[in-house]
Amino acid sequence: MAPPDADLPSYDDLPVTPGAPPGSAWGLWGEDDVLGCLNLLTAERARRAAGLIRRGAVFALNLDLELPDPPLFGRSAFVHNVSTIGSNSGHDDSLSDWNTQSSSQWDGFRHIRHPSHGFWNGVADESHGVHHWARRGLAGRAVLADVGRWRAAQGRPLRLDQPDPIEPQDLLGTLAAQGTTVETGDVLLVSTGWTAWYRALDAAGRAGLATNLAAPGLRPGRATARVLWDLHVAAVAADNPSLEVWPPAALADDDLRRRARTDGDALVEVFVHTSLLPLLGLPIGELFDLASLAEDCAADGVHECFFTSAPLNLRAGVASPPNALAIK
């Protein structure tokens, strides 16, 4: 039986299940759990979050499906095929070579495995899938941490074309300056300003990123995993390409890079995905379009909203567009 929320362990108290990997939340919601921290999106939290809708202002958080263009990380560009129905009575369309992680996305638990311990909760790879998230649905309170705006106000603007690390204290400092309290089960949205910056690039600038990407983001390592876990959020999403800095190894010294090649525990310090997804069961969102929401939050000083997301109901899917809305 899962513990009451008040009894959620701190990061330094993990694991709580005998035999579970160090720094993992395996077993916290049962031996066969496939939802991880999404278990914190309870019906009561969704009901309370609905009360945050005051103006009816709706913010769609998906980027254009065609962006980034060219796609990043060597992913394929899809082809949009439009066909005619019958004797020109209408159209169907299809996507060819579409990668579900080529634009705004949730990283599902099949996306990254821990090299020593496997996938989230020790559940077999093929038993995971975004269909579990889709059939449950995601709804609750979200809070925006406008790190890009806060860093600029501190005289340390994020370098959007560099692997500029967002330290755990940057994240906490942003929340404190906004007067934002993170509650258990929130979806944490981290705004860096990257997608707005990307939209302003010309074709040559975009093409350069596709072959030589460098971008700011959360600093890899246990300190970041600790802060995110101890906030007890249901998920974390950002507007940059990888949530954490890219390339993540850019911040590591030669010795750490060498150890990370063979030591899964050292790899966490280079690539925090290997902690968040397979060990902590914390969903990761990337390339969320947060620009309009961030502008509105800055204007009215309200950094909380009602949040919904409907991932693809794709059996055993690795990832999905979020199909997310923020409503204030």
C-alpha positions as CSV (number, residue, x, y, z in Angstrom):
1,M,0.0,0.0,0.0
2,A,1.3,3.5,-0.9
3,P,2.2,5.8,2.0
4,P,0.0,8.8,2.7
5,D,1.4,11.9,1.0
6,A,2.5,13.3,4.4
7,D,4.8,10.3,4.7
8,L,6.6,10.6,1.4
9,P,10.3,10.0,2.1
10,S,12.9,12.6,1.4
11,Y,15.5,12.0,-1.2
12,D,18.1,11.2,1.4
13,D,15.8,8.5,2.9
14,L,15.5,6.6,-0.4
15,P,15.2,3.8,-1.0
16,V,12.4,2.6,1.3
17,T,12.0,-0.8,-0.2
18,P,14.6,-3.5,0.7
19,G,16.7,-4.4,-2.3
20,A,15.7,-1.4,-4.3
21,P,18.5,0.6,-6.1
22,P,20.2,3.4,-4.2
23,G,18.4,6.8,-4.7
24,S,15.3,5.1,-6.1
25,A,11.6,5.3,-5.2
26,W,11.0,1.7,-6.4
27,G,8.1,0.0,-4.6
28,L,6.7,3.2,-3.1
29,W,3.5,2.8,-5.1
30,G,3.6,-1.0,-5.4
31,E,5.8,-3.6,-7.1
32,D,4.1,-3.3,-10.5
33,D,3.6,0.5,-10.6
34,V,3.9,2.1,-14.0
35,L,2.8,5.7,-13.1
36,G,5.5,6.8,-10.7
37,C,5.0,10.3,-9.4
38,L,1.9,10.7,-11.5
39,N,0.2,8.8,-8.7
40,L,0.3,12.2,-6.9
41,L,-2.2,13.6,-9.3
42,T,-5.2,12.7,-7.1
43,A,-8.8,13.4,-7.8
44,E,-8.9,15.8,-4.8
45,R,-5.9,17.7,-6.2
46,A,-7.6,18.0,-9.6
47,R,-10.8,19.3,-7.9
48,R,-8.9,22.0,-5.9
49,A,-6.8,23.0,-9.0
50,A,-10.0,23.6,-11.0
51,G,-10.6,26.5,-8.5
52,L,-7.5,28.3,-9.9
53,I,-9.5,29.1,-13.1
54,R,-10.5,32.7,-12.6
55,R,-10.3,34.5,-15.9
56,G,-10.7,31.6,-18.3
57,A,-7.4,32.4,-20.0
58,V,-6.2,29.3,-21.9
59,F,-2.5,28.7,-22.9
60,A,-1.7,25.9,-25.3
61,L,1.7,24.5,-24.4
62,N,2.5,22.5,-27.5
63,L,5.0,23.9,-30.0
64,D,4.1,23.8,-33.7
65,L,4.5,20.1,-34.5
66,E,7.0,21.2,-37.3
67,L,9.4,22.8,-34.7
68,P,12.3,22.5,-34.2
69,D,13.1,22.5,-37.9
70,P,15.4,20.7,-38.6
71,P,14.7,18.3,-35.7
72,L,17.3,18.1,-32.9
73,F,19.3,15.1,-31.7
74,G,19.4,13.6,-35.2
75,R,15.7,12.8,-35.1
76,S,13.7,12.4,-38.3
77,A,11.6,15.1,-39.9
78,F,8.1,13.8,-40.6
79,V,6.3,14.1,-43.9
80,H,2.7,15.3,-43.8
81,N,0.7,13.4,-46.5
82,V,-2.8,14.7,-47.4
83,S,-4.9,12.3,-49.5
84,T,-8.3,12.8,-51.3
85,I,-11.3,10.8,-50.2
86,G,-13.3,9.2,-53.0
87,S,-14.3,11.5,-55.8
88,N,-12.9,14.7,-54.1
89,S,-15.4,14.5,-51.2
90,G,-12.8,15.5,-48.6
91,H,-9.3,14.6,-47.3
92,D,-7.5,12.3,-44.9
93,D,-4.0,12.9,-43.8
94,S,-1.1,10.8,-42.4
95,L,2.4,11.4,-41.0
96,S,5.3,9.4,-42.2
97,D,8.6,9.0,-40.2
98,W,7.1,10.9,-37.3
99,N,9.2,10.8,-34.1
100,T,7.1,11.5,-31.1
101,Q,10.0,13.4,-29.5
102,S,10.7,15.7,-32.4
103,S,8.7,18.6,-30.8
104,S,7.0,19.2,-27.5
105,Q,7.1,15.9,-25.6
106,W,6.7,13.9,-22.5
107,D,9.6,11.4,-22.0
108,G,7.9,8.2,-21.0
109,F,9.5,5.6,-18.7
110,R,10.6,3.5,-21.7
111,H,12.8,6.4,-23.0
112,I,15.8,6.1,-20.7
113,R,16.9,3.1,-18.6
114,H,19.5,3.1,-15.8
115,P,22.4,1.1,-17.1
116,S,22.7,-0.9,-13.9
117,H,19.1,-1.2,-12.8
118,G,16.9,-1.0,-15.9
119,F,13.6,0.8,-16.2
120,W,11.3,2.5,-13.6
121,N,10.4,0.3,-10.7
122,G,12.1,-2.7,-12.2
123,V,9.1,-3.3,-14.5
124,A,9.9,-4.9,-17.8
125,D,10.5,-2.6,-20.7
126,E,7.6,-3.8,-22.8
127,S,5.2,-3.4,-19.8
128,H,5.7,0.4,-19.7
129,G,4.1,2.8,-22.1
130,V,2.6,6.2,-22.4
131,H,-0.8,4.5,-22.8
132,H,-0.8,4.1,-19.0
133,W,-0.6,7.8,-18.6
134,A,-3.1,8.5,-21.4
135,R,-5.7,6.2,-19.9
136,R,-5.4,7.9,-16.5
137,G,-5.2,11.4,-17.8
138,L,-3.1,14.2,-16.2
139,A,-5.0,17.1,-14.5
140,G,-4.0,19.2,-11.5
141,R,-2.2,22.3,-10.3
142,A,0.9,23.6,-12.2
143,V,3.3,26.2,-11.1
144,L,5.6,28.2,-13.4
145,A,9.2,28.9,-12.3
146,D,10.3,31.7,-14.7
147,V,14.0,31.0,-14.2
148,G,15.0,32.9,-17.4
149,R,13.3,36.1,-16.2
150,W,14.7,35.7,-12.6
151,R,18.2,35.1,-13.8
152,A,18.1,38.2,-16.0
153,A,16.9,40.3,-13.0
154,Q,19.9,38.9,-11.1
155,G,22.3,40.2,-13.8
156,R,23.1,36.7,-14.9
157,P,20.9,36.1,-18.0
158,L,20.8,32.6,-19.3
159,R,23.1,32.1,-22.3
160,L,20.5,30.4,-24.6
161,D,23.2,29.1,-27.0
162,Q,25.4,27.6,-24.3
163,P,25.2,24.7,-21.8
164,D,24.6,27.3,-19.0
165,P,23.6,25.4,-15.9
166,I,20.5,26.2,-13.8
167,E,21.6,25.4,-10.3
168,P,19.2,24.0,-7.7
169,Q,19.4,27.3,-5.9
170,D,18.5,29.1,-9.1
171,L,15.3,27.1,-9.2
172,L,14.5,27.6,-5.5
173,G,15.5,31.3,-5.7
174,T,13.1,31.8,-8.6
175,L,10.2,30.3,-6.7
176,A,11.0,32.3,-3.6
177,A,11.2,35.6,-5.6
178,Q,7.8,34.9,-7.2
179,G,6.3,34.0,-3.8
180,T,5.4,30.6,-5.3
181,T,4.8,27.6,-3.0
182,V,5.2,24.2,-4.6
183,E,2.6,21.8,-3.3
184,T,2.8,18.0,-3.4
185,G,1.5,16.7,-6.7
186,D,2.1,19.9,-8.7
187,V,3.4,19.9,-12.2
188,L,6.5,22.1,-12.2
189,L,7.0,24.2,-15.4
190,V,10.5,25.7,-15.8
191,S,10.7,28.6,-18.3
192,T,14.1,29.5,-19.7
193,G,13.0,31.5,-22.7
194,W,14.6,29.0,-25.1
195,T,11.6,28.4,-27.4
196,A,11.0,32.1,-27.9
197,W,14.6,32.6,-28.7
198,Y,14.6,29.7,-31.1
199,R,11.6,31.1,-33.0
200,A,13.6,34.3,-33.6
201,L,16.5,32.4,-35.3
202,D,16.9,32.4,-39.0
203,A,17.2,29.2,-41.0
204,A,21.0,29.0,-40.8
205,G,20.8,29.4,-37.0
206,R,18.3,26.6,-36.7
207,A,20.3,24.4,-39.0
208,G,23.4,24.9,-36.8
209,L,21.6,23.8,-33.7
210,A,20.4,20.6,-35.4
211,T,24.1,19.6,-35.9
212,N,25.8,21.2,-32.9
213,L,23.2,21.8,-30.1
214,A,24.2,23.7,-27.0
215,A,21.4,24.8,-24.6
216,P,20.9,25.8,-21.0
217,G,19.0,23.7,-18.5
218,L,19.1,22.1,-15.1
219,R,22.5,21.0,-13.8
220,P,22.9,17.3,-14.0
221,G,23.5,15.4,-10.8
222,R,22.0,14.2,-7.5
223,A,21.6,17.8,-6.2
224,T,19.0,18.4,-8.9
225,A,17.4,15.1,-8.4
226,R,17.2,15.8,-4.7
227,V,15.5,19.2,-5.1
228,L,13.0,17.9,-7.6
229,W,12.1,14.8,-5.5
230,D,11.9,16.7,-2.2
231,L,9.4,19.2,-3.9
232,H,7.3,16.0,-4.5
233,V,6.1,17.2,-7.8
234,A,4.1,14.9,-10.1
235,A,6.1,15.9,-13.2
236,V,8.6,18.5,-14.4
237,A,8.6,20.1,-17.8
238,A,10.6,22.9,-19.4
239,D,10.8,24.9,-22.6
240,N,14.4,23.9,-23.5
241,P,15.4,20.8,-25.5
242,S,16.4,18.4,-22.8
243,L,15.3,19.8,-19.3
244,E,18.9,19.6,-18.3
245,V,21.8,21.4,-20.0
246,W,23.0,20.1,-23.4
247,P,25.4,18.6,-23.9
248,P,25.2,17.4,-20.3
249,A,28.8,16.1,-20.2
250,A,30.0,19.7,-21.0
251,L,29.9,20.4,-17.2
252,A,31.8,17.2,-16.2
253,D,35.5,16.9,-15.7
254,D,37.5,14.3,-17.6
255,D,37.6,11.9,-14.6
256,L,33.8,12.0,-14.2
257,R,33.2,11.5,-17.9
258,R,35.5,8.5,-17.8
259,R,33.7,6.9,-14.8
260,A,30.3,7.6,-16.3
261,R,31.1,5.4,-19.2
262,T,31.0,2.3,-17.0
263,D,29.5,3.4,-13.7
264,G,25.7,3.9,-13.7
265,D,25.9,5.8,-10.4
266,A,28.5,8.2,-11.8
267,L,26.3,8.6,-14.9
268,V,23.6,10.3,-12.8
269,E,26.1,13.2,-12.2
270,V,26.5,13.6,-16.0
271,F,22.9,12.9,-17.2
272,V,20.2,13.4,-14.6
273,H,17.6,11.7,-16.9
274,T,19.1,8.4,-15.6
275,S,17.9,9.3,-12.1
276,L,14.6,11.1,-12.8
277,L,13.0,8.6,-15.1
278,P,14.1,5.1,-14.2
279,L,14.9,5.6,-10.4
280,L,12.4,8.2,-9.2
281,G,9.6,7.7,-11.7
282,L,9.4,11.4,-12.4
283,P,8.1,12.3,-15.9
284,I,10.1,14.8,-17.9
285,G,8.6,17.3,-20.3
286,E,10.8,19.0,-23.0
287,L,10.2,21.8,-25.5
288,F,7.0,22.9,-23.9
289,D,5.9,26.2,-25.3
290,L,5.8,28.4,-22.2
291,A,6.4,31.8,-23.7
292,S,2.8,33.2,-23.6
293,L,2.1,31.6,-20.2
294,A,5.3,33.2,-18.8
295,E,4.4,36.6,-20.1
296,D,1.0,36.4,-18.5
297,C,2.4,35.2,-15.2
298,A,4.8,38.1,-15.2
299,A,2.0,40.6,-15.9
300,D,-0.4,39.5,-13.2
301,G,2.0,38.0,-10.7
302,V,0.1,34.7,-10.6
303,H,2.3,31.7,-11.3
304,E,-0.2,28.9,-10.6
305,C,-2.8,27.5,-13.0
306,F,-5.0,24.5,-13.7
307,F,-3.1,22.1,-16.0
308,T,-4.3,19.2,-18.2
309,S,-2.4,16.9,-20.5
310,A,-3.7,14.1,-22.7
311,P,-0.7,11.9,-23.9
312,L,-1.2,9.6,-26.9
313,N,-3.1,6.5,-26.0
314,L,-0.4,4.5,-27.8
315,R,0.2,1.0,-26.3
316,A,3.9,0.7,-25.1
317,G,4.6,4.2,-26.5
318,V,8.0,5.6,-25.6
319,A,7.0,9.2,-25.6
320,S,4.2,11.6,-26.6
321,P,3.3,15.1,-27.4
322,P,1.8,16.5,-24.1
323,N,-1.4,18.0,-25.6
324,A,-1.2,20.2,-22.6
325,L,-3.2,23.3,-21.6
326,A,-2.7,25.8,-18.8
327,I,-5.8,27.7,-17.7
328,K,-5.8,30.7,-15.4
